[in-house]
Amino acid sequence: MVGITMYAEIQKLKTMGYKKQRAARELRLDAKTVRKYWDMTEDEYLSYMLETKERTKIMDPYYGYVLDKLKTYPEISGAILYDHLREDFADFKPSYRTVRLFVSNVREKEGIPAPVKIRQYAENPELPFGYQAQVDLGQKVMKDSYGKSVRVYIFAMVLSCSRYKYVCFQLEPFTAQTFIQAHDRAFRFYGGRPTEIVYDQDRVMVVSENSGDIIYTETFENYKNYAGFSVHLCRGSDPESKGKIEAVVKYVKNNFLTCRIYHGIARLNSDGLAWLDRTGNGLVHETTKMVPAVVFAQEQQHLKSAPELGESTYVPSTAIIRKNNVVMYRQNRYCMPKGTYEPGKKVRIEADETSNRVRFYDFKDNAFIDEYTIADGVGKCVRNEHPERDRFSKLQSIKDKVFAGYISPEGTRFVEKIIEAKPRYVRDQLGILLKLTEIYSADELHRAAVYCLDRQIVSANDFRDTLEYFKQLKPLPAECSGTIPVKYSVVIAQTRPIEVYASLCKGGER
């Protein structure tokens, strides 16, 4: 419900010929509120006021509960109170909007304002000429000559020292490609580039903040390296850290674009440059109290040259080498030779779509690093068999050497069983077997292999222990090959029954 003064203002604007929507904007009221009182006579308004004061509100029974909560927790919000009311009163029916309005009325009546958190700021020192610029995007709905709404997308850049501005417009949302093209036009407008540019975390340039190791979109990463400027990325939801460009975007919306008829994007860009000369850069800046165009005459001398981005200009792809000697390209991982990584080292990427090959070069000295077939799909690890990677290239040669030392059928079968039983540790197992061929003979290896196969022993370590065991055994005594003297050869031993020997054991007679 609005007070008598606001009711009178609504009726005044009505008599002046205002439309309801315009009156709502003028009075900063909701359009529904204006419509409610628009056709209400003065007598009807007074009757409505009396009725409102006399009727019982649905939240009145909970007045004490709400007041007690507000006194105990002054920072409590209407949403939290709504949840507490539903928790403590099983039959609670009022809506969230009713509770929120009631809480606001109780705060005003009882003098319990909600605590306001004030963020403290400090003025940043002025930066030197040519060091920094700030960039941001925006959008504005305009009307064309037929009254149709047209949404215009804004690119704005401002030099932090001189406050010299550049702005351009387009009808489509900015992509990574149109974003870098706008940079190219801005650098041409300035006659150079700054050392550093401040950005918000926009999806056209940043994939992930990645805890400080920022991952840029491929197009923007390539252009950033091509143009040679560094990037200062603001933290998320922190527009105050680039307040200069925020003010420029607001200035463009509320000064240049407001109350302007759209006559085409080319006309709008042309009028925008004229507005910059006349107003944006031609009037005294409220903060610096200087004309940006005058100060820019000094700052322009400190800008660095920037390569232009023509239609046929090739912007080389670049990437960072990670600690594990991996380079990301088209969402796949390409393994560089071991030892390629250095902190901050970059590679230049050249892709040949005709041959489906990609080559990597050192970004500084253009030295060739490696070449690969471009992988299909994403998330794959692509590697070449570099000489230092014996674990990828010599397994078959190790197998051949082991089989050459275990030539017996039992030895070969024992080696095959080890390869089958221990695929994860096959290199270690074959390494042990290969060393044993240098110590023991083929017969000793055969004997141990038969022993292990009979007892289902499938382990190179147990095989080695078996060879040690056989090595320590004493040799069996040789068979006796002597002859009986002639004089005893005719003697025949008497044969007695077993009972005779049994009686002797019992002490019987012989």
C-alpha positions as CSV (number, residue, x, y, z in Angstrom):
1,M,0.0,0.0,0.0
2,V,1.3,3.4,-0.9
3,G,0.9,6.6,1.2
4,I,-1.2,9.5,0.4
5,T,1.7,11.5,-1.0
6,M,2.6,8.7,-3.5
7,Y,-1.1,8.3,-4.4
8,A,-1.2,12.0,-5.2
9,E,2.0,11.7,-7.4
10,I,0.4,8.9,-9.4
11,Q,-2.7,10.9,-10.0
12,K,-0.6,14.0,-10.9
13,L,1.3,12.1,-13.6
14,K,-1.9,10.7,-14.9
15,T,-3.4,14.1,-15.4
16,M,-0.1,15.2,-17.2
17,G,-0.7,12.5,-19.8
18,Y,1.9,9.9,-18.6
19,K,1.5,6.3,-19.5
20,K,1.4,3.8,-16.7
21,Q,4.8,2.3,-17.5
22,R,6.4,5.7,-17.8
23,A,4.9,6.8,-14.5
24,A,6.2,3.6,-12.8
25,R,9.7,4.4,-14.0
26,E,9.4,8.0,-13.0
27,L,8.2,7.1,-9.5
28,R,10.4,4.0,-9.2
29,L,7.4,1.8,-8.4
30,D,6.3,-1.5,-9.6
31,A,4.0,-1.3,-12.6
32,K,1.4,-3.4,-10.8
33,T,1.3,-0.9,-8.0
34,V,0.7,2.0,-10.4
35,R,-2.1,0.1,-12.2
36,K,-3.7,-0.6,-8.8
37,Y,-4.1,3.1,-7.9
38,W,-4.3,4.5,-11.5
39,D,-8.1,4.6,-11.7
40,M,-8.8,4.7,-8.0
41,T,-10.7,7.8,-6.9
42,E,-9.8,9.8,-3.8
43,D,-12.8,8.5,-1.9
44,E,-12.0,4.9,-2.9
45,Y,-8.4,5.4,-1.8
46,L,-9.5,6.7,1.6
47,S,-12.0,3.8,2.1
48,Y,-9.2,1.4,1.1
49,M,-6.9,2.9,3.7
50,L,-9.5,2.6,6.5
51,E,-10.3,-1.0,5.5
52,T,-6.6,-1.9,5.5
53,K,-6.0,-0.5,9.0
54,E,-9.0,-2.2,10.5
55,R,-8.7,-5.6,9.0
56,T,-6.7,-8.3,10.7
57,K,-3.5,-9.4,9.0
58,I,-2.7,-13.1,8.5
59,M,0.7,-12.6,10.1
60,D,-0.6,-10.8,13.3
61,P,-0.6,-14.0,15.4
62,Y,3.1,-14.4,14.7
63,Y,4.1,-10.8,15.6
64,G,5.7,-11.7,18.9
65,Y,7.6,-14.6,17.4
66,V,9.0,-12.5,14.6
67,L,9.9,-9.6,16.9
68,D,11.7,-12.0,19.3
69,K,13.7,-13.4,16.4
70,L,14.6,-10.0,15.1
71,K,15.8,-8.8,18.6
72,T,17.9,-12.0,19.1
73,Y,19.3,-12.1,15.5
74,P,19.1,-8.6,13.9
75,E,20.8,-10.0,10.7
76,I,18.1,-12.7,10.1
77,S,16.5,-12.5,6.7
78,G,12.9,-13.0,5.6
79,A,13.8,-16.3,3.9
80,I,15.3,-17.7,7.2
81,L,12.3,-16.5,9.2
82,Y,10.0,-18.1,6.7
83,D,11.7,-21.4,7.1
84,H,11.7,-21.1,11.0
85,L,8.0,-20.3,11.0
86,R,7.2,-23.4,8.8
87,E,9.4,-25.5,11.1
88,D,7.9,-24.3,14.5
89,F,4.3,-24.0,13.4
90,A,2.9,-27.1,11.6
91,D,-0.2,-25.3,10.4
92,F,1.6,-22.2,9.0
93,K,0.0,-21.1,5.7
94,P,1.2,-17.6,4.7
95,S,3.4,-17.3,1.6
96,Y,7.1,-16.3,1.5
97,R,6.2,-12.9,0.0
98,T,3.8,-12.2,2.9
99,V,6.4,-13.1,5.5
100,R,9.0,-10.9,3.7
101,L,6.8,-7.8,3.7
102,F,5.7,-8.4,7.3
103,V,9.3,-8.7,8.5
104,S,10.1,-5.4,6.7
105,N,7.1,-3.7,8.4
106,V,8.2,-5.1,11.8
107,R,11.7,-3.8,11.3
108,E,10.5,-0.3,10.4
109,K,7.9,-0.2,13.3
110,E,10.3,-1.5,16.0
111,G,13.4,0.2,14.7
112,I,15.4,-2.9,14.0
113,P,17.2,-2.2,10.7
114,A,19.0,-5.0,9.0
115,P,22.8,-4.8,9.5
116,V,24.6,-3.5,6.4
117,K,28.0,-4.9,5.4
118,I,30.2,-2.1,4.1
119,R,33.1,-3.1,1.9
120,Q,36.1,-0.8,2.4
121,Y,38.0,0.3,-0.7
122,A,41.3,2.0,-1.3
123,E,42.2,4.2,-4.2
124,N,44.7,2.5,-6.5
125,P,47.8,4.5,-7.4
126,E,47.9,5.9,-10.9
127,L,49.7,3.7,-13.3
128,P,52.5,4.9,-15.7
129,F,51.8,5.9,-19.3
130,G,51.2,2.9,-21.6
131,Y,51.2,0.3,-18.9
132,Q,47.6,-0.8,-18.5
133,A,44.3,-0.9,-20.3
134,Q,40.9,-2.4,-19.1
135,V,38.4,-4.2,-21.3
136,D,34.8,-5.2,-20.8
137,L,31.7,-6.2,-22.7
138,G,28.1,-5.0,-22.4
139,Q,24.8,-4.9,-24.1
140,K,21.9,-2.5,-24.6
141,V,18.4,-2.7,-26.2
142,M,17.7,0.1,-28.6
143,K,14.8,1.1,-30.8
144,D,15.0,1.3,-34.6
145,S,13.0,3.7,-36.8
146,Y,10.1,1.3,-36.8
147,G,9.9,1.0,-33.0
148,K,11.3,-2.5,-33.1
149,S,13.8,-3.5,-30.3
150,V,17.3,-4.2,-31.3
151,R,19.9,-5.7,-28.9
152,V,23.4,-4.2,-29.4
153,Y,26.6,-5.8,-28.0
154,I,29.3,-3.5,-26.8
155,F,33.1,-3.8,-26.7
156,A,34.9,-1.1,-24.7
157,M,38.6,-0.5,-23.8
158,V,40.1,2.3,-21.8
159,L,43.7,3.3,-21.1
160,S,44.1,3.4,-17.3
161,C,46.3,6.5,-17.2
162,S,44.8,8.9,-19.7
163,R,41.3,7.4,-19.6
164,Y,41.3,7.5,-23.4
165,K,38.4,5.3,-24.5
166,Y,37.6,3.1,-27.5
167,V,34.2,1.5,-28.1
168,C,32.7,-0.6,-31.0
169,F,29.3,-2.4,-31.5
170,Q,27.9,-5.5,-33.1
171,L,24.6,-7.3,-33.4
172,E,25.8,-10.8,-32.3
173,P,27.2,-11.8,-28.9
174,F,31.0,-11.7,-28.9
175,T,32.8,-14.9,-29.7
176,A,36.5,-15.6,-29.2
177,Q,37.2,-14.6,-32.8
178,T,35.2,-11.4,-32.8
179,F,36.7,-10.5,-29.4
180,I,40.2,-10.6,-30.7
181,Q,39.1,-8.7,-33.8
182,A,37.8,-5.9,-31.6
183,H,41.2,-5.8,-29.8
184,D,42.9,-5.4,-33.2
185,R,40.6,-2.5,-34.1
186,A,41.3,-0.9,-30.7
187,F,45.1,-1.2,-31.1
188,R,44.8,0.5,-34.5
189,F,42.7,3.2,-32.9
190,Y,45.3,3.8,-30.2
191,G,48.3,3.4,-32.5
192,G,49.8,0.7,-30.3
193,R,49.1,-1.6,-27.3
194,P,49.6,-1.4,-23.6
195,T,51.8,-3.8,-21.6
196,E,48.9,-5.3,-19.6
197,I,45.2,-5.6,-20.1
198,V,42.7,-6.2,-17.3
199,Y,39.7,-8.5,-18.0
200,D,36.8,-10.1,-16.3
201,Q,36.4,-13.8,-16.3
202,D,34.4,-14.1,-19.5
203,R,33.8,-17.3,-21.3
204,V,35.0,-15.9,-24.7
205,M,38.6,-15.8,-23.3
206,V,38.8,-18.0,-20.1
207,V,38.0,-21.7,-19.8
208,S,39.0,-22.0,-16.1
209,E,40.7,-20.0,-13.4
210,N,42.4,-23.3,-12.4
211,S,43.6,-22.0,-9.0
212,G,45.8,-19.4,-10.6
213,D,47.1,-21.5,-13.6
214,I,44.6,-19.9,-15.9
215,I,43.4,-21.8,-18.9
216,Y,42.4,-19.5,-21.8
217,T,40.5,-20.4,-24.9
218,E,42.8,-21.5,-27.7
219,T,41.9,-18.5,-29.9
220,F,42.5,-15.9,-27.2
221,E,45.7,-17.7,-26.0
222,N,47.1,-17.6,-29.5
223,Y,46.3,-14.0,-30.1
224,K,47.6,-12.9,-26.6
225,N,51.0,-14.4,-27.5
226,Y,50.8,-13.1,-31.0
227,A,50.1,-9.5,-29.9
228,G,52.5,-9.7,-26.9
229,F,50.5,-8.2,-24.1
230,S,50.1,-9.8,-20.6
231,V,46.7,-10.5,-18.9
232,H,45.5,-9.5,-15.4
233,L,42.3,-11.5,-14.7
234,C,39.9,-10.2,-12.1
235,R,38.5,-12.7,-9.6
236,G,34.9,-13.8,-10.1
237,S,32.1,-11.5,-9.0
238,D,34.5,-8.6,-8.4
239,P,33.7,-5.9,-10.8
240,E,35.2,-3.2,-8.5
241,S,38.7,-4.4,-9.4
242,K,38.2,-3.0,-12.9
243,G,36.1,0.0,-12.0
244,K,37.5,2.3,-14.8
245,I,36.0,0.1,-17.6
246,E,32.8,-0.5,-15.7
247,A,32.3,3.2,-15.6
248,V,33.0,3.5,-19.3
249,V,30.5,0.8,-20.3
250,K,27.9,2.5,-18.1
251,Y,28.8,5.9,-19.7
252,V,28.3,4.4,-23.2
253,K,24.9,2.9,-22.3
254,N,23.5,5.9,-20.4
255,N,25.0,8.7,-22.5
256,F,25.6,7.6,-26.1
257,L,23.1,4.8,-26.6
258,T,20.2,6.3,-24.5
259,C,17.5,8.1,-26.6
260,R,19.3,7.2,-29.8
261,I,17.5,5.5,-32.8
262,Y,19.2,2.6,-34.3
263,H,19.9,3.1,-38.1
264,G,22.2,0.2,-38.7
265,I,25.4,-1.2,-37.1
266,A,27.8,0.6,-39.5
267,R,26.1,4.0,-38.7
268,L,26.2,3.2,-35.0
269,N,29.9,2.5,-35.0
270,S,30.6,5.6,-37.0
271,D,28.5,7.7,-34.7
272,G,30.3,6.1,-31.7
273,L,33.7,7.2,-32.9
274,A,32.3,10.7,-33.4
275,W,30.9,10.6,-29.9
276,L,34.3,9.6,-28.5
277,D,36.0,12.6,-30.1
278,R,33.2,15.0,-29.1
279,T,32.3,13.7,-25.6
280,G,33.8,10.5,-24.4
281,N,37.4,11.6,-24.9
282,G,36.8,15.3,-25.5
283,L,35.3,16.5,-22.2
284,V,37.1,16.9,-18.8
285,H,37.1,13.6,-16.9
286,E,35.4,13.9,-13.5
287,T,38.1,12.0,-11.6
288,T,41.3,13.2,-13.2
289,K,40.0,16.7,-14.1
290,M,41.8,16.5,-17.4
291,V,40.7,15.9,-21.0
292,P,41.5,12.3,-22.0
293,A,42.4,13.4,-25.5
294,V,45.0,15.8,-24.3
295,V,46.6,13.3,-21.9
296,F,46.5,10.6,-24.6
297,A,48.9,12.7,-26.7
298,Q,51.6,12.0,-24.1
299,E,50.6,8.4,-23.4
300,Q,50.5,7.3,-27.0
301,Q,54.3,7.7,-27.1
302,H,54.7,5.0,-24.5
303,L,52.5,2.4,-26.3
304,K,54.1,-0.6,-27.8
305,S,53.7,-1.6,-31.5
306,A,51.1,-4.3,-32.1
307,P,50.9,-6.5,-35.2
308,E,47.8,-6.0,-37.1
309,L,45.3,-8.8,-37.6
310,G,44.3,-8.9,-41.3
311,E,42.0,-11.4,-42.9
312,S,45.0,-13.4,-44.2
313,T,47.1,-13.0,-41.1
314,Y,48.2,-16.3,-39.6
315,V,48.2,-16.4,-35.8
316,P,50.4,-19.2,-34.7
317,S,49.0,-21.6,-32.1
318,T,51.0,-21.8,-28.9
319,A,50.7,-23.9,-25.8
320,I,52.5,-24.4,-22.4
321,I,54.6,-27.5,-21.7
322,R,53.4,-29.1,-18.5
323,K,55.6,-30.6,-15.9
324,N,55.0,-34.1,-17.2
325,N,56.3,-33.0,-20.6
326,V,52.8,-33.0,-22.1
327,V,51.2,-30.4,-24.4
328,M,47.5,-30.0,-24.7
329,Y,46.2,-29.6,-28.3
330,R,42.5,-29.9,-29.4
331,Q,41.7,-31.4,-26.0
332,N,44.2,-34.3,-26.4
333,R,47.6,-34.8,-24.6
334,Y,50.7,-35.0,-26.7
335,C,53.8,-36.3,-25.0
336,M,57.0,-34.4,-25.7
337,P,60.5,-36.1,-25.3
338,K,61.6,-36.3,-21.7
339,G,63.5,-33.2,-20.6
340,T,61.6,-30.8,-22.9
341,Y,59.8,-29.1,-19.9
342,E,61.1,-25.9,-18.5
343,P,59.2,-23.5,-16.2
344,G,57.1,-21.3,-18.5
345,K,58.3,-22.8,-21.7
346,K,56.0,-22.6,-24.7
347,V,55.8,-24.5,-27.9
348,R,54.5,-23.3,-31.3
349,I,52.1,-25.7,-33.0
350,E,51.7,-26.2,-36.7
351,A,48.9,-28.5,-38.0
352,D,48.7,-29.8,-41.5
353,E,45.2,-30.9,-42.1
354,T,46.1,-32.4,-45.5
355,S,48.5,-35.0,-44.1
356,N,46.7,-35.1,-40.7
357,R,50.0,-34.3,-38.9
358,V,50.9,-31.8,-36.2
359,R,54.4,-30.5,-35.4
360,F,55.7,-28.8,-32.3
361,Y,58.5,-26.2,-32.2
362,D,60.2,-24.3,-29.5
363,F,58.5,-20.9,-29.3
364,K,61.8,-19.0,-28.7
365,D,64.3,-20.5,-31.1
366,N,61.9,-22.3,-33.4
367,A,63.7,-25.6,-32.9
368,F,61.8,-28.7,-34.0
369,I,60.6,-30.8,-31.0
370,D,58.4,-33.6,-32.3
371,E,55.7,-34.6,-34.9
372,Y,52.5,-36.6,-34.4
373,T,49.5,-37.9,-36.2
374,I,46.5,-35.7,-35.1
375,A,44.4,-37.8,-32.7
376,D,40.7,-38.4,-33.3
377,G,38.3,-37.5,-30.5
378,V,39.2,-35.9,-27.2
379,G,40.9,-36.9,-23.9
380,K,43.5,-39.2,-25.5
381,C,47.2,-39.4,-24.7
382,V,49.4,-39.5,-27.9
383,R,53.0,-40.5,-27.6
384,N,56.0,-41.4,-29.8
385,E,58.4,-44.1,-28.9
386,H,61.4,-41.9,-27.9
387,P,64.8,-43.6,-27.4
388,E,64.9,-43.1,-23.7
389,R,61.6,-44.9,-23.2
390,D,63.0,-48.5,-23.1
391,R,59.8,-49.6,-21.2
392,F,57.8,-49.1,-24.4
393,S,60.2,-50.6,-27.0
394,K,62.3,-53.5,-25.6
395,L,59.9,-56.0,-24.2
396,Q,59.9,-58.3,-27.2
397,S,63.7,-58.3,-27.4
398,I,63.9,-59.3,-23.7
399,K,61.4,-62.2,-24.3
400,D,63.6,-63.4,-27.2
401,K,66.7,-63.5,-25.1
402,V,65.0,-65.4,-22.3
403,F,63.5,-68.0,-24.7
404,A,67.0,-68.4,-26.2
405,G,68.4,-69.4,-22.7
406,Y,65.5,-71.9,-21.9
407,I,65.7,-74.1,-24.9
408,S,64.2,-77.3,-23.5
409,P,60.5,-77.8,-23.9
410,E,60.0,-77.7,-20.2
411,G,62.0,-74.5,-19.8
412,T,60.1,-72.8,-22.6
413,R,56.7,-73.8,-21.1
414,F,57.8,-72.5,-17.7
415,V,58.7,-69.1,-19.2
416,E,55.3,-68.9,-21.0
417,K,53.5,-69.7,-17.8
418,I,55.3,-66.8,-16.0
419,I,54.4,-64.4,-18.8
420,E,50.8,-65.5,-18.6
421,A,50.5,-65.4,-14.8
422,K,52.3,-62.1,-14.1
423,P,51.5,-59.7,-17.0
424,R,51.9,-56.6,-14.8
425,Y,55.4,-57.6,-13.6
426,V,56.5,-59.5,-16.7
427,R,59.6,-57.2,-17.2
428,D,60.8,-57.8,-13.7
429,Q,60.2,-61.6,-13.9
430,L,61.9,-61.9,-17.3
431,G,64.8,-59.8,-16.0
432,I,65.4,-62.4,-13.2
433,L,65.2,-65.3,-15.6
434,L,67.6,-63.6,-18.0
435,K,70.2,-63.1,-15.3
436,L,69.9,-66.8,-14.3
437,T,70.9,-67.9,-17.8
438,E,74.3,-66.2,-17.2
439,I,74.9,-68.2,-13.9
440,Y,73.5,-71.7,-14.5
441,S,73.9,-74.3,-17.3
442,A,71.1,-75.4,-19.6
443,D,70.9,-78.8,-17.7
444,E,70.5,-77.0,-14.4
445,L,67.8,-74.7,-15.8
446,H,66.0,-77.7,-17.3
447,R,66.1,-79.6,-14.0
448,A,64.7,-76.6,-12.1
449,A,62.0,-76.0,-14.7
450,V,60.8,-79.6,-14.5
451,Y,60.7,-79.3,-10.7
452,C,58.7,-76.1,-10.7
453,L,56.3,-77.4,-13.3
454,D,55.6,-80.5,-11.4
455,R,54.8,-78.5,-8.3
456,Q,52.9,-75.7,-10.1
457,I,55.4,-73.0,-9.0
458,V,55.1,-69.9,-11.3
459,S,57.6,-67.4,-10.0
460,A,61.0,-66.3,-11.1
461,N,62.1,-65.7,-7.5
462,D,61.0,-69.3,-6.5
463,F,62.7,-70.6,-9.6
464,R,66.0,-68.9,-8.5
465,D,65.6,-70.4,-5.0
466,T,65.1,-73.9,-6.6
467,L,68.4,-73.5,-8.5
468,E,70.1,-72.5,-5.2
469,Y,68.7,-75.5,-3.5
470,F,69.8,-78.0,-6.1
471,K,73.3,-76.4,-6.1
472,Q,73.7,-77.0,-2.3
473,L,72.6,-80.7,-2.5
474,K,75.5,-83.3,-1.9
475,P,76.1,-85.6,-4.9
476,L,74.7,-89.2,-4.6
477,P,77.2,-92.0,-3.7
478,A,78.6,-93.9,-6.8
479,E,77.5,-97.5,-7.3
480,C,80.0,-100.2,-6.0
481,S,81.8,-101.9,-8.9
482,G,84.2,-104.3,-6.9
483,T,84.6,-108.1,-7.4
484,I,84.5,-111.1,-4.9
485,P,87.7,-113.0,-4.5
486,V,87.9,-116.4,-6.2
487,K,88.3,-118.4,-2.9
488,Y,84.9,-117.0,-1.7
489,S,83.1,-117.4,-5.0
490,V,82.3,-121.1,-4.4
491,V,80.8,-120.4,-0.9
492,I,77.1,-120.7,-0.8
493,A,75.3,-119.0,2.1
494,Q,72.9,-121.2,4.1
495,T,69.3,-120.3,3.9
496,R,67.3,-120.4,7.2
497,P,63.7,-119.8,7.9
498,I,62.7,-116.5,9.4
499,E,61.6,-118.2,12.6
500,V,65.2,-119.0,13.4
501,Y,66.1,-115.3,13.5
502,A,63.0,-114.5,15.5
503,S,64.0,-117.0,18.2
504,L,67.4,-115.5,18.4
505,C,65.9,-112.1,19.1
506,K,64.1,-113.8,22.0
507,G,67.2,-115.4,23.4
508,G,66.7,-118.8,21.9
509,E,69.3,-121.3,20.8
510,R,71.2,-120.9,17.6
